[in-house]
C-alpha cells in the first residue's frame, strides 16, 4: 500500500490513532514514524494536533450552521457579517 509519490501524503485515521497511542507511551517520534510508516514530520504534526486528515485534505468540511442554517465552514462568515465583529453572547459566559 506504499505510494512512492513523495511530497505530502494524508495520514489516515488509523495511523493517527496509532501515533497518538505510541506518543502516549512515550516512544521516540523517529521510532513511531518507522513503526507506523509515515514521516517524522507527520508524527510531529500529529503530536501538535496539526495533522491534515484525508477528509480535510480533500475538501473543507462543511457543517450545518446553527445561526443561518446553511452548510458552511465554521466560523460562519455569513453570521459573522450579519452579527458584526466583536459581538459576544453574554449568556454564553
Ligand atoms: Zn451562519
PDB file of the backbone (N, CA, C, O) and the ligand in Angstrom, with CONECT records:
HET     ZN  A 101       1
ATOM      1  N   UNK A   1       0.810  -1.212   0.000  1.00  0.00           N
ATOM      2  CA  UNK A   1       0.000   0.000   0.000  1.00  0.00           C
ATOM      3  C   UNK A   1       0.842   1.261   0.000  1.00  0.00           C
ATOM      4  O   UNK A   1       0.320   2.365   0.150  1.00  0.00           O
ATOM      5  N   UNK A   2       2.151   1.094  -0.169  1.00  0.00           N
ATOM      6  CA  UNK A   2       3.004   2.284  -0.160  1.00  0.00           C
ATOM      7  C   UNK A   2       2.989   2.961  -1.523  1.00  0.00           C
ATOM      8  O   UNK A   2       3.146   2.313  -2.557  1.00  0.00           O
ATOM      9  N   UNK A   3       2.798   4.257  -1.504  1.00  0.00           N
ATOM     10  CA  UNK A   3       2.902   5.019  -2.740  1.00  0.00           C
ATOM     11  C   UNK A   3       4.182   5.826  -2.690  1.00  0.00           C
ATOM     12  O   UNK A   3       4.433   6.523  -1.706  1.00  0.00           O
ATOM     13  N   UNK A   4       4.989   5.746  -3.720  1.00  0.00           N
ATOM     14  CA  UNK A   4       6.271   6.439  -3.731  1.00  0.00           C
ATOM     15  C   UNK A   4       6.156   7.794  -4.419  1.00  0.00           C
ATOM     16  O   UNK A   4       7.067   8.226  -5.125  1.00  0.00           O
ATOM     17  N   UNK A   5       5.037   8.446  -4.205  1.00  0.00           N
ATOM     18  CA  UNK A   5       4.812   9.713  -4.890  1.00  0.00           C
ATOM     19  C   UNK A   5       5.586  10.857  -4.256  1.00  0.00           C
ATOM     20  O   UNK A   5       5.808  11.892  -4.884  1.00  0.00           O
ATOM     21  N   UNK A   6       5.997  10.661  -3.003  1.00  0.00           N
ATOM     22  CA  UNK A   6       6.711  11.732  -2.319  1.00  0.00           C
ATOM     23  C   UNK A   6       5.796  12.868  -1.964  1.00  0.00           C
ATOM     24  O   UNK A   6       4.591  12.808  -2.209  1.00  0.00           O
ATOM     25  N   UNK A   7       6.361  13.905  -1.386  1.00  0.00           N
ATOM     26  CA  UNK A   7       5.551  15.052  -1.027  1.00  0.00           C
ATOM     27  C   UNK A   7       4.620  14.737   0.121  1.00  0.00           C
ATOM     28  O   UNK A   7       4.797  13.745   0.828  1.00  0.00           O
ATOM     29  N   UNK A   8       3.636  15.581   0.300  1.00  0.00           N
ATOM     30  CA  UNK A   8       2.747  15.431   1.441  1.00  0.00           C
ATOM     31  C   UNK A   8       1.713  14.361   1.177  1.00  0.00           C
ATOM     32  O   UNK A   8       1.074  14.338   0.125  1.00  0.00           O
ATOM     33  N   UNK A   9       1.559  13.486   2.131  1.00  0.00           N
ATOM     34  CA  UNK A   9       0.600  12.406   1.997  1.00  0.00           C
ATOM     35  C   UNK A   9      -0.327  12.447   3.204  1.00  0.00           C
ATOM     36  O   UNK A   9       0.138  12.511   4.342  1.00  0.00           O
ATOM     37  N   UNK A  10      -1.621  12.411   2.967  1.00  0.00           N
ATOM     38  CA  UNK A  10      -2.523  12.415   4.110  1.00  0.00           C
ATOM     39  C   UNK A  10      -2.324  11.186   4.970  1.00  0.00           C
ATOM     40  O   UNK A  10      -2.058  10.098   4.460  1.00  0.00           O
ATOM     41  N   UNK A  11      -2.450  11.360   6.261  1.00  0.00           N
ATOM     42  CA  UNK A  11      -2.316  10.247   7.191  1.00  0.00           C
ATOM     43  C   UNK A  11      -3.710   9.799   7.595  1.00  0.00           C
ATOM     44  O   UNK A  11      -4.517  10.592   8.079  1.00  0.00           O
ATOM     45  N   UNK A  12      -3.981   8.513   7.389  1.00  0.00           N
ATOM     46  CA  UNK A  12      -5.332   8.054   7.686  1.00  0.00           C
ATOM     47  C   UNK A  12      -5.561   7.969   9.194  1.00  0.00           C
ATOM     48  O   UNK A  12      -4.621   7.977   9.989  1.00  0.00           O
ATOM     49  N   UNK A  13      -6.823   7.890   9.555  1.00  0.00           N
ATOM     50  CA  UNK A  13      -7.196   7.963  10.961  1.00  0.00           C
ATOM     51  C   UNK A  13      -6.589   6.826  11.779  1.00  0.00           C
ATOM     52  O   UNK A  13      -6.241   7.013  12.944  1.00  0.00           O
ATOM     53  N   UNK A  14      -6.465   5.656  11.172  1.00  0.00           N
ATOM     54  CA  UNK A  14      -5.907   4.512  11.898  1.00  0.00           C
ATOM     55  C   UNK A  14      -4.457   4.793  12.285  1.00  0.00           C
ATOM     56  O   UNK A  14      -4.025   4.474  13.393  1.00  0.00           O
ATOM     57  N   UNK A  15      -3.702   5.402  11.346  1.00  0.00           N
ATOM     58  CA  UNK A  15      -2.306   5.730  11.653  1.00  0.00           C
ATOM     59  C   UNK A  15      -2.231   6.821  12.711  1.00  0.00           C
ATOM     60  O   UNK A  15      -1.404   6.764  13.621  1.00  0.00           O
ATOM     61  N   UNK A  16      -3.108   7.818  12.580  1.00  0.00           N
ATOM     62  CA  UNK A  16      -3.114   8.896  13.574  1.00  0.00           C
ATOM     63  C   UNK A  16      -3.364   8.329  14.964  1.00  0.00           C
ATOM     64  O   UNK A  16      -2.701   8.710  15.929  1.00  0.00           O
ATOM     65  N   UNK A  17      -4.323   7.419  15.055  1.00  0.00           N
ATOM     66  CA  UNK A  17      -4.649   6.813  16.348  1.00  0.00           C
ATOM     67  C   UNK A  17      -3.447   6.047  16.892  1.00  0.00           C
ATOM     68  O   UNK A  17      -3.150   6.110  18.086  1.00  0.00           O
ATOM     69  N   UNK A  18      -2.756   5.321  16.008  1.00  0.00           N
ATOM     70  CA  UNK A  18      -1.590   4.551  16.432  1.00  0.00           C
ATOM     71  C   UNK A  18      -0.482   5.480  16.917  1.00  0.00           C
ATOM     72  O   UNK A  18       0.172   5.214  17.926  1.00  0.00           O
ATOM     73  N   UNK A  19      -0.280   6.580  16.179  1.00  0.00           N
ATOM     74  CA  UNK A  19       0.756   7.540  16.571  1.00  0.00           C
ATOM     75  C   UNK A  19       0.437   8.137  17.936  1.00  0.00           C
ATOM     76  O   UNK A  19       1.313   8.240  18.794  1.00  0.00           O
ATOM     77  N   UNK A  20      -0.810   8.527  18.133  1.00  0.00           N
ATOM     78  CA  UNK A  20      -1.200   9.131  19.401  1.00  0.00           C
ATOM     79  C   UNK A  20      -1.015   8.143  20.557  1.00  0.00           C
ATOM     80  O   UNK A  20      -0.607   8.522  21.655  1.00  0.00           O
ATOM     81  N   UNK A  21      -1.322   6.879  20.290  1.00  0.00           N
ATOM     82  CA  UNK A  21      -1.173   5.872  21.345  1.00  0.00           C
ATOM     83  C   UNK A  21       0.301   5.702  21.706  1.00  0.00           C
ATOM     84  O   UNK A  21       0.659   5.634  22.882  1.00  0.00           O
ATOM     85  N   UNK A  22       1.155   5.634  20.673  1.00  0.00           N
ATOM     86  CA  UNK A  22       2.579   5.434  20.913  1.00  0.00           C
ATOM     87  C   UNK A  22       3.197   6.660  21.576  1.00  0.00           C
ATOM     88  O   UNK A  22       4.069   6.538  22.436  1.00  0.00           O
ATOM     89  N   UNK A  23       2.735   7.849  21.167  1.00  0.00           N
ATOM     90  CA  UNK A  23       3.204   9.069  21.816  1.00  0.00           C
ATOM     91  C   UNK A  23       2.852   9.034  23.301  1.00  0.00           C
ATOM     92  O   UNK A  23       3.638   9.437  24.158  1.00  0.00           O
ATOM     93  N   UNK A  24       1.646   8.538  23.576  1.00  0.00           N
ATOM     94  CA  UNK A  24       1.185   8.440  24.968  1.00  0.00           C
ATOM     95  C   UNK A  24       2.036   7.483  25.785  1.00  0.00           C
ATOM     96  O   UNK A  24       2.143   7.606  27.005  1.00  0.00           O
ATOM     97  N   UNK A  25       2.645   6.516  25.080  1.00  0.00           N
ATOM     98  CA  UNK A  25       3.516   5.557  25.762  1.00  0.00           C
ATOM     99  C   UNK A  25       4.934   6.086  25.894  1.00  0.00           C
ATOM    100  O   UNK A  25       5.799   5.435  26.481  1.00  0.00           O
ATOM    101  N   UNK A  26       5.166   7.279  25.340  1.00  0.00           N
ATOM    102  CA  UNK A  26       6.477   7.900  25.478  1.00  0.00           C
ATOM    103  C   UNK A  26       7.514   7.416  24.483  1.00  0.00           C
ATOM    104  O   UNK A  26       8.713   7.579  24.707  1.00  0.00           O
ATOM    105  N   UNK A  27       7.062   6.817  23.374  1.00  0.00           N
ATOM    106  CA  UNK A  27       8.018   6.339  22.376  1.00  0.00           C
ATOM    107  C   UNK A  27       8.637   7.518  21.624  1.00  0.00           C
ATOM    108  O   UNK A  27       7.992   8.551  21.444  1.00  0.00           O
ATOM    109  N   UNK A  28       9.895   7.359  21.183  1.00  0.00           N
ATOM    110  CA  UNK A  28      10.537   8.408  20.379  1.00  0.00           C
ATOM    111  C   UNK A  28       9.819   8.570  19.037  1.00  0.00           C
ATOM    112  O   UNK A  28       9.364   7.597  18.436  1.00  0.00           O
ATOM    113  N   UNK A  29       9.731   9.828  18.581  1.00  0.00           N
ATOM    114  CA  UNK A  29       8.989  10.108  17.340  1.00  0.00           C
ATOM    115  C   UNK A  29       9.592   9.386  16.139  1.00  0.00           C
ATOM    116  O   UNK A  29       8.862   8.963  15.242  1.00  0.00           O
ATOM    117  N   UNK A  30      10.910   9.241  16.114  1.00  0.00           N
ATOM    118  CA  UNK A  30      11.535   8.568  14.972  1.00  0.00           C
ATOM    119  C   UNK A  30      11.113   7.102  14.911  1.00  0.00           C
ATOM    120  O   UNK A  30      10.872   6.560  13.833  1.00  0.00           O
ATOM    121  N   UNK A  31      11.025   6.466  16.083  1.00  0.00           N
ATOM    122  CA  UNK A  31      10.608   5.064  16.122  1.00  0.00           C
ATOM    123  C   UNK A  31       9.137   4.932  15.741  1.00  0.00           C
ATOM    124  O   UNK A  31       8.745   3.994  15.047  1.00  0.00           O
ATOM    125  N   UNK A  32       8.339   5.874  16.200  1.00  0.00           N
ATOM    126  CA  UNK A  32       6.917   5.859  15.865  1.00  0.00           C
ATOM    127  C   UNK A  32       6.744   5.990  14.356  1.00  0.00           C
ATOM    128  O   UNK A  32       5.944   5.276  13.751  1.00  0.00           O
ATOM    129  N   UNK A  33       7.502   6.908  13.753  1.00  0.00           N
ATOM    130  CA  UNK A  33       7.407   7.123  12.314  1.00  0.00           C
ATOM    131  C   UNK A  33       7.745   5.837  11.558  1.00  0.00           C
ATOM    132  O   UNK A  33       7.053   5.467  10.610  1.00  0.00           O
ATOM    133  N   UNK A  34       8.820   5.158  11.986  1.00  0.00           N
ATOM    134  CA  UNK A  34       9.208   3.899  11.346  1.00  0.00           C
ATOM    135  C   UNK A  34       8.123   2.847  11.515  1.00  0.00           C
ATOM    136  O   UNK A  34       7.752   2.148  10.572  1.00  0.00           O
ATOM    137  N   UNK A  35       7.627   2.755  12.734  1.00  0.00           N
ATOM    138  CA  UNK A  35       6.653   1.710  13.059  1.00  0.00           C
ATOM    139  C   UNK A  35       5.357   1.899  12.280  1.00  0.00           C
ATOM    140  O   UNK A  35       4.795   0.944  11.745  1.00  0.00           O
ATOM    141  N   UNK A  36       4.892   3.144  12.225  1.00  0.00           N
ATOM    142  CA  UNK A  36       3.600   3.408  11.600  1.00  0.00           C
ATOM    143  C   UNK A  36       3.731   3.550  10.088  1.00  0.00           C
ATOM    144  O   UNK A  36       2.770   3.329   9.351  1.00  0.00           O
ATOM    145  N   UNK A  37       4.933   3.922   9.628  1.00  0.00           N
ATOM    146  CA  UNK A  37       5.151   4.030   8.199  1.00  0.00           C
ATOM    147  C   UNK A  37       4.849   5.406   7.633  1.00  0.00           C
ATOM    148  O   UNK A  37       4.440   5.540   6.480  1.00  0.00           O
ATOM    149  N   UNK A  38       5.054   6.428   8.457  1.00  0.00           N
ATOM    150  CA  UNK A  38       4.876   7.797   7.990  1.00  0.00           C
ATOM    151  C   UNK A  38       6.139   8.579   8.305  1.00  0.00           C
ATOM    152  O   UNK A  38       7.036   8.069   8.977  1.00  0.00           O
ATOM    153  N   UNK A  39       6.215   9.822   7.822  1.00  0.00           N
ATOM    154  CA  UNK A  39       7.417  10.606   8.053  1.00  0.00           C
ATOM    155  C   UNK A  39       7.449  11.131   9.485  1.00  0.00           C
ATOM    156  O   UNK A  39       6.417  11.258  10.145  1.00  0.00           O
ATOM    157  N   UNK A  40       8.675  11.434   9.950  1.00  0.00           N
ATOM    158  CA  UNK A  40       8.817  12.001  11.290  1.00  0.00           C
ATOM    159  C   UNK A  40       8.080  13.342  11.363  1.00  0.00           C
ATOM    160  O   UNK A  40       7.513  13.700  12.395  1.00  0.00           O
ATOM    161  N   UNK A  41       8.101  14.068  10.251  1.00  0.00           N
ATOM    162  CA  UNK A  41       7.395  15.348  10.218  1.00  0.00           C
ATOM    163  C   UNK A  41       5.908  15.173  10.473  1.00  0.00           C
ATOM    164  O   UNK A  41       5.286  15.979  11.165  1.00  0.00           O
ATOM    165  N   UNK A  42       5.342  14.105   9.905  1.00  0.00           N
ATOM    166  CA  UNK A  42       3.923  13.839  10.127  1.00  0.00           C
ATOM    167  C   UNK A  42       3.657  13.496  11.583  1.00  0.00           C
ATOM    168  O   UNK A  42       2.647  13.906  12.156  1.00  0.00           O
ATOM    169  N   UNK A  43       4.580  12.736  12.180  1.00  0.00           N
ATOM    170  CA  UNK A  43       4.423  12.385  13.597  1.00  0.00           C
ATOM    171  C   UNK A  43       4.455  13.651  14.450  1.00  0.00           C
ATOM    172  O   UNK A  43       3.680  13.794  15.396  1.00  0.00           O
ATOM    173  N   UNK A  44       5.362  14.569  14.104  1.00  0.00           N
ATOM    174  CA  UNK A  44       5.456  15.822  14.866  1.00  0.00           C
ATOM    175  C   UNK A  44       4.181  16.643  14.733  1.00  0.00           C
ATOM    176  O   UNK A  44       3.706  17.241  15.697  1.00  0.00           O
ATOM    177  N   UNK A  45       3.632  16.660  13.506  1.00  0.00           N
ATOM    178  CA  UNK A  45       2.383  17.407  13.309  1.00  0.00           C
ATOM    179  C   UNK A  45       1.247  16.794  14.116  1.00  0.00           C
ATOM    180  O   UNK A  45       0.448  17.506  14.723  1.00  0.00           O
ATOM    181  N   UNK A  46       1.185  15.470  14.116  1.00  0.00           N
ATOM    182  CA  UNK A  46       0.132  14.800  14.883  1.00  0.00           C
ATOM    183  C   UNK A  46       0.311  15.095  16.367  1.00  0.00           C
ATOM    184  O   UNK A  46      -0.662  15.314  17.087  1.00  0.00           O
ATOM    185  N   UNK A  47       1.577  15.098  16.821  1.00  0.00           N
ATOM    186  CA  UNK A  47       1.850  15.368  18.227  1.00  0.00           C
ATOM    187  C   UNK A  47       1.359  16.757  18.624  1.00  0.00           C
ATOM    188  O   UNK A  47       0.948  16.981  19.762  1.00  0.00           O
ATOM    189  N   UNK A  48       1.409  17.684  17.671  1.00  0.00           N
ATOM    190  CA  UNK A  48       0.948  19.048  17.941  1.00  0.00           C
ATOM    191  C   UNK A  48      -0.526  19.223  17.603  1.00  0.00           C
ATOM    192  O   UNK A  48      -1.084  20.307  17.773  1.00  0.00           O
ATOM    193  N   UNK A  49      -1.150  18.163  17.127  1.00  0.00           N
ATOM    194  CA  UNK A  49      -2.555  18.263  16.752  1.00  0.00           C
ATOM    195  C   UNK A  49      -2.763  19.018  15.458  1.00  0.00           C
ATOM    196  O   UNK A  49      -3.825  19.596  15.228  1.00  0.00           O
ATOM    197  N   UNK A  50      -1.722  19.010  14.593  1.00  0.00           N
ATOM    198  CA  UNK A  50      -1.807  19.788  13.351  1.00  0.00           C
ATOM    199  C   UNK A  50      -1.854  18.910  12.109  1.00  0.00           C
ATOM    200  O   UNK A  50      -1.702  19.402  10.991  1.00  0.00           O
ATOM    201  N   UNK A  51      -2.064  17.608  12.302  1.00  0.00           N
ATOM    202  CA  UNK A  51      -2.034  16.743  11.129  1.00  0.00           C
ATOM    203  C   UNK A  51      -3.216  17.052  10.210  1.00  0.00           C
ATOM    204  O   UNK A  51      -4.275  17.501  10.649  1.00  0.00           O
ATOM    205  N   UNK A  52      -2.997  16.798   8.935  1.00  0.00           N
ATOM    206  CA  UNK A  52      -4.052  17.009   7.954  1.00  0.00           C
ATOM    207  C   UNK A  52      -4.709  15.667   7.671  1.00  0.00           C
ATOM    208  O   UNK A  52      -4.072  14.753   7.149  1.00  0.00           O
ATOM    209  N   UNK A  53      -5.948  15.555   8.008  1.00  0.00           N
ATOM    210  CA  UNK A  53      -6.646  14.303   7.770  1.00  0.00           C
ATOM    211  C   UNK A  53      -7.009  14.202   6.298  1.00  0.00           C
ATOM    212  O   UNK A  53      -6.953  15.187   5.562  1.00  0.00           O
ATOM    213  N   UNK A  54      -7.381  13.004   5.881  1.00  0.00           N
ATOM    214  CA  UNK A  54      -7.721  12.797   4.476  1.00  0.00           C
ATOM    215  C   UNK A  54      -8.903  13.659   4.073  1.00  0.00           C
ATOM    216  O   UNK A  54      -8.904  14.262   3.000  1.00  0.00           O
ATOM    217  N   UNK A  55      -9.906  13.717   4.934  1.00  0.00           N
ATOM    218  CA  UNK A  55     -11.109  14.474   4.604  1.00  0.00           C
ATOM    219  C   UNK A  55     -10.785  15.965   4.452  1.00  0.00           C
ATOM    220  O   UNK A  55     -11.242  16.618   3.514  1.00  0.00           O
ATOM    221  N   UNK A  56      -9.993  16.487   5.385  1.00  0.00           N
ATOM    222  CA  UNK A  56      -9.672  17.901   5.347  1.00  0.00           C
ATOM    223  C   UNK A  56      -8.788  18.229   4.150  1.00  0.00           C
ATOM    224  O   UNK A  56      -8.846  19.322   3.587  1.00  0.00           O
ATOM    225  N   UNK A  57      -7.967  17.250   3.778  1.00  0.00           N
ATOM    226  CA  UNK A  57      -7.072  17.482   2.667  1.00  0.00           C
ATOM    227  C   UNK A  57      -7.848  17.529   1.354  1.00  0.00           C
ATOM    228  O   UNK A  57      -7.500  18.287   0.448  1.00  0.00           O
ATOM    229  N   UNK A  58      -8.884  16.726   1.256  1.00  0.00           N
ATOM    230  CA  UNK A  58      -9.647  16.644   0.019  1.00  0.00           C
ATOM    231  C   UNK A  58     -10.482  17.907  -0.186  1.00  0.00           C
ATOM    232  O   UNK A  58     -10.445  18.523  -1.251  1.00  0.00           O
ATOM    233  N   UNK A  59     -11.233  18.282   0.847  1.00  0.00           N
ATOM    234  CA  UNK A  59     -12.045  19.477   0.744  1.00  0.00           C
ATOM    235  C   UNK A  59     -12.438  19.918   2.139  1.00  0.00           C
ATOM    236  O   UNK A  59     -12.494  19.103   3.059  1.00  0.00           O
ATOM    237  N   UNK A  60     -12.709  21.197   2.300  1.00  0.00           N
ATOM    238  CA  UNK A  60     -13.087  21.682   3.623  1.00  0.00           C
ATOM    239  C   UNK A  60     -14.355  20.992   4.104  1.00  0.00           C
ATOM    240  O   UNK A  60     -15.271  20.725   3.326  1.00  0.00           O
ATOM    241  N   UNK A  61     -14.388  20.713   5.385  1.00  0.00           N
ATOM    242  CA  UNK A  61     -15.556  20.052   5.946  1.00  0.00           C
ATOM    243  C   UNK A  61     -16.654  21.077   6.208  1.00  0.00           C
ATOM    244  O   UNK A  61     -16.434  22.069   6.902  1.00  0.00           O
ATOM    245  N   UNK A  62     -17.820  20.833   5.655  1.00  0.00           N
ATOM    246  CA  UNK A  62     -18.942  21.733   5.852  1.00  0.00           C
ATOM    247  C   UNK A  62     -19.817  21.228   6.986  1.00  0.00           C
ATOM    248  O   UNK A  62     -20.062  20.029   7.120  1.00  0.00           O
ATOM    249  N   UNK A  63     -20.274  22.150   7.785  1.00  0.00           N
ATOM    250  CA  UNK A  63     -21.172  21.785   8.879  1.00  0.00           C
ATOM    251  C   UNK A  63     -22.411  22.662   8.810  1.00  0.00           C
ATOM    252  O   UNK A  63     -22.398  23.742   8.220  1.00  0.00           O
ATOM    253  N   UNK A  64     -23.473  22.178   9.420  1.00  0.00           N
ATOM    254  CA  UNK A  64     -24.709  22.953   9.446  1.00  0.00           C
ATOM    255  C   UNK A  64     -24.569  24.081  10.468  1.00  0.00           C
ATOM    256  O   UNK A  64     -24.340  23.833  11.652  1.00  0.00           O
ATOM    257  N   UNK A  65     -24.710  25.322   9.996  1.00  0.00           N
ATOM    258  CA  UNK A  65     -24.591  26.471  10.887  1.00  0.00           C
ATOM    259  C   UNK A  65     -25.876  26.620  11.701  1.00  0.00           C
ATOM    260  O   UNK A  65     -26.976  26.625  11.150  1.00  0.00           O
ATOM    261  N   UNK A  66     -25.719  26.743  13.025  1.00  0.00           N
ATOM    262  CA  UNK A  66     -26.885  26.904  13.872  1.00  0.00           C
ATOM    263  C   UNK A  66     -27.492  28.291  13.757  1.00  0.00           C
ATOM    264  O   UNK A  66     -28.633  28.509  14.164  1.00  0.00           O
ATOM    265  N   UNK A  67     -26.726  29.236  13.199  1.00  0.00           N
ATOM    266  CA  UNK A  67     -27.211  30.604  13.101  1.00  0.00           C
ATOM    267  C   UNK A  67     -28.067  30.834  11.876  1.00  0.00           C
ATOM    268  O   UNK A  67     -29.151  31.409  11.971  1.00  0.00           O
ATOM    269  N   UNK A  68     -27.583  30.384  10.712  1.00  0.00           N
ATOM    270  CA  UNK A  68     -28.291  30.681   9.468  1.00  0.00           C
ATOM    271  C   UNK A  68     -28.820  29.422   8.801  1.00  0.00           C
ATOM    272  O   UNK A  68     -29.586  29.505   7.841  1.00  0.00           O
ATOM    273  N   UNK A  69     -28.420  28.254   9.299  1.00  0.00           N
ATOM    274  CA  UNK A  69     -28.954  27.014   8.760  1.00  0.00           C
ATOM    275  C   UNK A  69     -28.266  26.548   7.493  1.00  0.00           C
ATOM    276  O   UNK A  69     -28.644  25.524   6.924  1.00  0.00           O
ATOM    277  N   UNK A  70     -27.251  27.293   7.038  1.00  0.00           N
ATOM    278  CA  UNK A  70     -26.568  26.902   5.813  1.00  0.00           C
ATOM    279  C   UNK A  70     -25.441  25.931   6.085  1.00  0.00           C
ATOM    280  O   UNK A  70     -24.969  25.823   7.217  1.00  0.00           O
ATOM    281  N   UNK A  71     -24.999  25.215   5.043  1.00  0.00           N
ATOM    282  CA  UNK A  71     -23.842  24.353   5.152  1.00  0.00           C
ATOM    283  C   UNK A  71     -22.608  25.211   4.916  1.00  0.00           C
ATOM    284  O   UNK A  71     -22.368  25.667   3.799  1.00  0.00           O
ATOM    285  N   UNK A  72     -21.823  25.430   5.972  1.00  0.00           N
ATOM    286  CA  UNK A  72     -20.733  26.387   5.900  1.00  0.00           C
ATOM    287  C   UNK A  72     -19.489  25.825   6.571  1.00  0.00           C
ATOM    288  O   UNK A  72     -19.539  24.830   7.294  1.00  0.00           O
ATOM    289  N   UNK A  73     -18.360  26.503   6.305  1.00  0.00           N
ATOM    290  CA  UNK A  73     -17.165  26.267   7.091  1.00  0.00           C
ATOM    291  C   UNK A  73     -17.251  27.168   8.313  1.00  0.00           C
ATOM    292  O   UNK A  73     -17.543  28.357   8.189  1.00  0.00           O
ATOM    293  N   UNK A  74     -17.000  26.611   9.490  1.00  0.00           N
ATOM    294  CA  UNK A  74     -17.021  27.421  10.699  1.00  0.00           C
ATOM    295  C   UNK A  74     -15.680  28.101  10.895  1.00  0.00           C
ATOM    296  O   UNK A  74     -14.654  27.509  10.557  1.00  0.00           O
ATOM    297  N   UNK A  75     -15.637  29.336  11.433  1.00  0.00           N
ATOM    298  CA  UNK A  75     -16.807  30.128  11.809  1.00  0.00           C
ATOM    299  C   UNK A  75     -17.586  30.596  10.590  1.00  0.00           C
ATOM    300  O   UNK A  75     -17.003  30.860   9.539  1.00  0.00           O
ATOM    301  N   UNK A  76     -18.898  30.699  10.728  1.00  0.00           N
ATOM    302  CA  UNK A  76     -19.758  31.038   9.611  1.00  0.00           C
ATOM    303  C   UNK A  76     -19.582  32.513   9.238  1.00  0.00           C
ATOM    304  O   UNK A  76     -19.861  33.415  10.028  1.00  0.00           O
ATOM    305  N   UNK A  77     -19.112  32.723   8.009  1.00  0.00           N
ATOM    306  CA  UNK A  77     -18.858  34.093   7.565  1.00  0.00           C
ATOM    307  C   UNK A  77     -20.164  34.870   7.471  1.00  0.00           C
ATOM    308  O   UNK A  77     -20.217  36.045   7.835  1.00  0.00           O
ATOM    309  N   UNK A  78     -21.206  34.224   6.989  1.00  0.00           N
ATOM    310  CA  UNK A  78     -22.495  34.898   6.825  1.00  0.00           C
ATOM    311  C   UNK A  78     -23.001  35.426   8.163  1.00  0.00           C
ATOM    312  O   UNK A  78     -23.471  36.560   8.254  1.00  0.00           O
ATOM    313  N   UNK A  79     -22.902  34.601   9.195  1.00  0.00           N
ATOM    314  CA  UNK A  79     -23.377  35.020  10.513  1.00  0.00           C
ATOM    315  C   UNK A  79     -22.453  36.079  11.112  1.00  0.00           C
ATOM    316  O   UNK A  79     -22.920  36.991  11.794  1.00  0.00           O
ATOM    317  N   UNK A  80     -21.140  35.966  10.862  1.00  0.00           N
ATOM    318  CA  UNK A  80     -20.217  36.975  11.381  1.00  0.00           C
ATOM    319  C   UNK A  80     -20.528  38.323  10.771  1.00  0.00           C
ATOM    320  O   UNK A  80     -20.508  39.345  11.457  1.00  0.00           O
ATOM    321  N   UNK A  81     -20.816  38.324   9.475  1.00  0.00           N
ATOM    322  CA  UNK A  81     -21.134  39.581   8.797  1.00  0.00           C
ATOM    323  C   UNK A  81     -22.452  40.151   9.317  1.00  0.00           C
ATOM    324  O   UNK A  81     -22.587  41.359   9.512  1.00  0.00           O
ATOM    325  N   UNK A  82     -23.419  39.262   9.537  1.00  0.00           N
ATOM    326  CA  UNK A  82     -24.725  39.706   9.995  1.00  0.00           C
ATOM    327  C   UNK A  82     -24.640  40.256  11.425  1.00  0.00           C
ATOM    328  O   UNK A  82     -25.193  41.312  11.734  1.00  0.00           O
ATOM    329  N   UNK A  83     -23.935  39.514  12.284  1.00  0.00           N
ATOM    330  CA  UNK A  83     -23.876  39.917  13.686  1.00  0.00           C
ATOM    331  C   UNK A  83     -22.844  41.005  13.933  1.00  0.00           C
ATOM    332  O   UNK A  83     -22.897  41.709  14.941  1.00  0.00           O
ATOM    333  N   UNK A  84     -21.908  41.136  13.007  1.00  0.00           N
ATOM    334  CA  UNK A  84     -20.872  42.134  13.174  1.00  0.00           C
ATOM    335  C   UNK A  84     -19.767  41.645  14.086  1.00  0.00           C
ATOM    336  O   UNK A  84     -19.977  40.758  14.913  1.00  0.00           O
ATOM    337  N   UNK A  85     -18.567  42.237  13.931  1.00  0.00           N
ATOM    338  CA  UNK A  85     -17.425  41.815  14.748  1.00  0.00           C
ATOM    339  C   UNK A  85     -17.559  42.297  16.194  1.00  0.00           C
ATOM    340  O   UNK A  85     -18.161  43.335  16.468  1.00  0.00           O
ATOM    341  N   UNK A  86     -16.990  41.527  17.093  1.00  0.00           N
ATOM    342  CA  UNK A  86     -16.910  41.954  18.481  1.00  0.00           C
ATOM    343  C   UNK A  86     -18.192  41.767  19.262  1.00  0.00           C
ATOM    344  O   UNK A  86     -18.260  42.122  20.439  1.00  0.00           O
ATOM    345  N   UNK A  87     -19.214  41.211  18.621  1.00  0.00           N
ATOM    346  CA  UNK A  87     -20.464  40.965  19.346  1.00  0.00           C
ATOM    347  C   UNK A  87     -20.369  39.612  20.033  1.00  0.00           C
ATOM    348  O   UNK A  87     -20.234  38.583  19.370  1.00  0.00           O
ATOM    349  N   UNK A  88     -20.439  39.609  21.336  1.00  0.00           N
ATOM    350  CA  UNK A  88     -20.350  38.356  22.065  1.00  0.00           C
ATOM    351  C   UNK A  88     -21.678  38.062  22.742  1.00  0.00           C
ATOM    352  O   UNK A  88     -22.423  38.957  23.140  1.00  0.00           O
ATOM    353  N   UNK A  89     -21.933  36.794  22.850  1.00  0.00           N
ATOM    354  CA  UNK A  89     -23.174  36.371  23.503  1.00  0.00           C
ATOM    355  C   UNK A  89     -22.938  36.319  25.009  1.00  0.00           C
ATOM    356  O   UNK A  89     -22.261  35.414  25.496  1.00  0.00           O
ATOM    357  N   UNK A  90     -23.471  37.249  25.727  1.00  0.00           N
ATOM    358  CA  UNK A  90     -23.227  37.338  27.169  1.00  0.00           C
ATOM    359  C   UNK A  90     -23.792  36.134  27.915  1.00  0.00           C
ATOM    360  O   UNK A  90     -23.300  35.768  28.982  1.00  0.00           O
ATOM    361  N   UNK A  91     -24.819  35.525  27.351  1.00  0.00           N
ATOM    362  CA  UNK A  91     -25.455  34.404  28.021  1.00  0.00           C
ATOM    363  C   UNK A  91     -24.544  33.178  28.002  1.00  0.00           C
ATOM    364  O   UNK A  91     -24.729  32.255  28.796  1.00  0.00           O
ATOM    365  N   UNK A  92     -23.563  33.164  27.101  1.00  0.00           N
ATOM    366  CA  UNK A  92     -22.685  32.015  26.984  1.00  0.00           C
ATOM    367  C   UNK A  92     -21.689  31.917  28.131  1.00  0.00           C
ATOM    368  O   UNK A  92     -21.192  30.833  28.434  1.00  0.00           O
ATOM    369  N   UNK A  93     -21.400  33.036  28.765  1.00  0.00           N
ATOM    370  CA  UNK A  93     -20.427  33.032  29.838  1.00  0.00           C
ATOM    371  C   UNK A  93     -21.083  32.580  31.117  1.00  0.00           C
ATOM    372  O   UNK A  93     -20.426  32.506  32.155  1.00  0.00           O
TER     373      UNK A  93
HETATM  374 ZN    ZN A 101     -24.395  31.042   9.653  1.00  0.00          ZN
END
